[in-house]
Amino acid sequence: MMTDLKERVGQWFDVEPVYHLIGSGAAIYFVVALLLVYVAKFAKGRAVSFALNEELTQKDNKAVGVSTVGYLLGVMIVIRGVLVSDADAPLEEFLISDVLMTVVWSLVSVGLLLLSAVVNDKWLLHSFCNRKELIEDRNVGTGAVVASSYVGTALLIAAAVRGASEASFVVELVDTLVYFVVGQLAFIITGVLYQRFTGYDIHAEIERDNVAAGVSFGLTLIAVAVLLSGYLQRNDSLIGFAAWIPLSIVLLLTARALVDRFLIYKSSIKEEIARDQNWGVALVEGGVALGVAFILNAAFA
């Protein structure tokens, strides 16, 4: 016991991690990441058909604010996923190539995130125009779904990229594109099944500015993405990934039923969200879905 204690005390006062912090090049990656976030914001400003800064500051458009923070968070999730440095190798040996690959993968991912917004508009929330809801109606519920789709897409991209890999850039790019497409299909399938399971019209509720409906659906999308990204971190099989999609959705919908049955037992989630627009209940439902997703990832690891 005394030997173990001495070893622990020695670890407390080990100065090697300090040298690693100084020589890791983290400051350079941090600066590059900040520049990439700025580039991503600029790219989004060019991609949308409205003045992003004007909506955020002059018009105080909270719907655009919610969707934008989801986009920026998604960008940073992806950057985190592609930041790679070999801590055991000399800094000058890999720094330039790592920074270059970080920039390339981040730009690819920004393009995919912007493409996911098109998928969101055309197929995920197909009953209305997202731009109209965000700009003219300032619909925070729509903003919540759009933000969630950004975050969910980013989780899938980050898992597919996997940071450093022995595979070539072309193979990793094809991998990422394939899983991006399948992941977007998973979101669309989730939307269809969720619509049938909830007992109310998600699109109609979101269109009538029901924030609770948007929050509930958005958090469910993120929970699905957590499960799917967890699979991608463990396996390469596309067939297994396709099989995991419906299983993930069923498990999450089952968790929703359990919330309805045991946590909100004096009412129902349907009534609280569709009738009362109770976004507190929506947060409980979505939070449980996220928790279940993390637990299932650990269980299947």
C-alpha positions, 0 to 999 in steps of 0.5 A: 500500500505504501509503495502504491501511495508513493507512486501516486504522490510521484505522479502528482508532482510529475513535470513531464505533462508540463513539457508536453503542454508546452511542446504539443503545438496546441496553441497553433491548433487553437489559432487554426481552429478559431480561423476555421470557425470564422471561415465557416461562419463566413461560408454560412453567411454566403450560403444563406439568402439573408444577412446573417449578422443583421438577423442576429444583431439588428433584428434580434432574430432568436430563431436564426440565433438558435440555428446558427449556434447549432451550425457553429457547434457542429463545426467545432465538433467536426474540428475536434474530430479531425484535430490530430497530432502525434504527441510522441513525435517531434513537433516539427515533423508532423505539424504542417501535415496535421494542420493541413489535413485539419484545414482540408477536413474542416472545409469538407465538413463545412460543405457537408453541414451546409448540404445537410441544411438543404436536406433538412429543408427539402425532406426533413421539414418538407411541409414548409419553407425553413427560410420563411419560418426562420426569417419571416416568422422567427420560428424558434421551433424550426431553429431548434430542429435545424440546429439539431440536424447540424449537431447530429450531422457533425457527430456523424462526420466526426465519427466517420473521419476518425482523426488519424487513420491508416487509410488514404485520404480518398478512402476516408473521404469516400467513407465520410460521404457514404456515411453522411448520405446514410446518416441523412437518410436515418434522420429522414426515417426518424422524422417519418417514424417520429411523426407516426409515433407521437400522435400529433403532426410535427410539421403542423406544430412546428409551423405554428411556432410550437417551440416544444415540438421543435425542441422535442424532435431536435433532441431526438435527432441528436440522440439518434446521431449519438447512437449512430456515431457511436456505432461508427467509432466501433465498426466499419460495416455499412450493413451493420450500420444500416441495421443499427439505424432502425434499432436505434430509432426503436430504442429511442421511441421506446424510451419516449414511451417509458417517459410518458408512462412513468415520468409524466404519468399524470398527463401525456407527452402528446398533450403537453407538447401539442396542446400546452406547448410545454417545452419543459416536458420536451426537454425532459423527453429529449434529455432522457433520449440523449441519456439512453443513447449514451448508455446504449453506446456504452452497453454495445461498446 
